[in-house]
């Protein structure tokens, strides 16, 4: 009698998706002589003042957020003389966070961190993202922030000094919105580019600032992915789309792990209950305007299930599709489906004709 409650859990997650997605967690990795190790801050007024001036500024930059502020900051402090960021990376594999940054990072260390982050997403199933300066990583998990010469009232800084701000903006952008054209009111000016130059930078996977003549804003909220494949299409280049996909992944996997693994018989009826619950969740995300209505559904993967049975020496040639669906698959659950996240308005084509 308890299993139908799984559907309630999934529906609740769908209803709260926008709220949860509007206030992400930012992870900053700093080097300092104080507060070594992990520190978690939920209120900017409670940040200790004995950090170095540079690091205190980086924490405050991240806390500015975008439309919303991050729900919390994980600040991992390495000793000032640390040779690398190994301790921080090891720690960040054990906690939940959405966007990260490493202020002042060198180009060599940025490549190391990018390789680590790719492995988190691709092989360890940890869906975090990292903002790195001038790092062409060609991956949806790396945001390549590439604007140097950022003019502030306090002076001019480069990309390595402003990744914390980008991480805070992206973590504070609701899932129904994009950070494209997000205004940075504190920035006075940035290098000016033509439309053709901006198109080239964006096509190279660079998140850059632009001055539209009145204000400085993010030109396009994209990640560093440039190599597209049948399974990683242009949608994967958008921060908004990846955020929605990551939310779905985390919700479904976590709920499955908490409520199904080791607790439920792996028979056809219980697989159908799981499918019904996931589809209810997807329908809820459609109602929240995160997914395109009518284009999101999961079902049993008959092809994968057939291959599994054949690998066990079972002759499937005389089995009906229903027989294959009901067949024993040990502890394995094979599902497939379609998913269509909704993007935000960013591009306009308007043809006006003289009347």
Buried (B, 14 or more C-beta within 10 A) or exposed (E): EEBEEBBEBBBEBBBEBBEBBBBBBBBBBBBBEEBBEBBEBEEBEEBEEEBBEEBBBBBBBBBBBBBBBBBBBBBBBBEEEBEEBEBBBEBBEEBBBBBBBBBBBEEEBBBBBBEBBBBBBEEEEBBBBBBBBBBBBBBBBBBBBBBBEBBBEEEEBBBBBBBBBBBBBBBBBBBBBBBBBBEBEEBBEBBEBEEEEBEEBBEBBBBBBBBEEEEBBBBBBBBBBBEEEEEEEEBBBBBBBBBBBBBBEBBBEEBBEEBBEEEBEBEBEBBEBBBBBBBBBBBBBBBBEBBBEEEBBBBBBBEBBBEBBEEEEBEBEEBEEEEBBBBEBEEEBBBEBEBBBBBBEEEEEEEEEEE
